[in-house]
Amino acid sequence: MPIAPGEIFNPESEIAGILSAKTGDRPARLAEFREKLAYQLDGLAEAEIEIIRMIREDPDISRDELFRAAKAIGSRYGMDKRQKYTMKDALTEYAAKHKAVKKLRVEFPDDKDLFERLFGYRPKGEVGIISDPSTFYIKCHNAEDYASVCRNAGEEENGGEGSLAVSVLAPGAPELGVVAAENMKEVEAKFDEGSAEQKTQKLHMHEEQHVVTEMLEKRSRLPAKKAFEALAVTHQDAPEYERLLDRYLRVAWRTAADTDAKSEILSYFKEGRTIDEIYKELSLGEGGGGIYDMLDLPCGKERVLSELGEREPKEMLERSIERIYGTEYKETFNGAFDALRHFEDAGYPREKTIALLVHEPLPRWGKLADRVLLRHH
């Protein structure tokens, strides 16, 4: 096996060692690094799958028991201190959210009372609330209640009578992070009785994956405002400034890709949809038979122009927008689907694919697929 029993594999330290090694030694060390990295990522995905299995089997399981199980698997794959801390943070968050779910359910056994606590107003129609391990899944039988949930949580663009489900913040219970709501009236209108039941199960799985993604992601991101401040301070000559402008815009689209696009892709993937169906749903927009046009969402050209347009030469800014949003982001978005096809064609399990990709930025999906599947074969 690439990582020996008891060995600690820290990717950052290994890279530093490779860069400081003699030039002639680097190719062999880099090849060894890639093999170990793929092996470790595969193992960490296995640990995550086991944790999710244990939680579903016993939602009341303690954080310490989950952490022991994760460490037992992770130790076989060289899990380092940073990875252990990250895992422990995620499990601590799970334990806190599970405790909050149980507390709220005891305090508000009636679904309408719980709905009112979560959103601040009494529902007009019937609601059914399912307690998941770390959140609530809310079935709204009244379209106006569903639309109000989305508006109340600042998700107007995702809500309304046309959509089927959405993950939103609950203003009355910020400790939960996000909850999921389903538009039962729309589901029942679009599907017959048998199909509607299957659809609601898939929607539940889809929104549950959004919650898992939100909980497991532990990356710090450079806020756009700070990025722009750094850009303005370091601005010197025009070519360098344009490169820095590219970097600023890249922060914005990568943030969008890692929150919106990645979460939607993985949620549909967990739901069991084909990769081509997911691509259609997320790229063609309502006019083309899909739901979103995620090839367009991160661009926000008008917003960027309004934020920076007064300070930047307009031609330079438009060149950067076209280069970063028109070309780079679209290549990354399409490449993410190529990576999914690569995993699926190789027979790699969907559950394990999700566990791997949920931690990886969208631009790295392709390289990760190459590394993991090279070893998988």
ABEGO torsion letter per residue (X at the ends): XABBBGBBBBAAAAAAAAAABBAAAAAAAAAAAAAAAAAAAAAAAAAAAAAAAAAAABAABBAAAAAAAAAAAAAAAGBBAAAAAAAAAAAAAAAAAAAAAAAAAAABABAAAAAAAAAGBBBABBBBBBBBAABBBBBBABAAAAAAAAAAAGAAAABEAABABBBBBBAABAAAEBBBBBBAAAAAAABBAAAAAAAAAAAAAAAAAAAAAAAABABBBBBAAAAAAAAAAABBBAAAAAAAAAAAAAAAAAAAAAAAAAAAAAAAAAAGBBAAAAAAAAAAEAAAGBABBAAAAAAGAAAAAAAAAAABBAAAAAAAAAAAAAAAAAAAAAAAAAAAAAAAAAGBBAAAAAAAAAABBAAAAAAAAAAAAAAAX
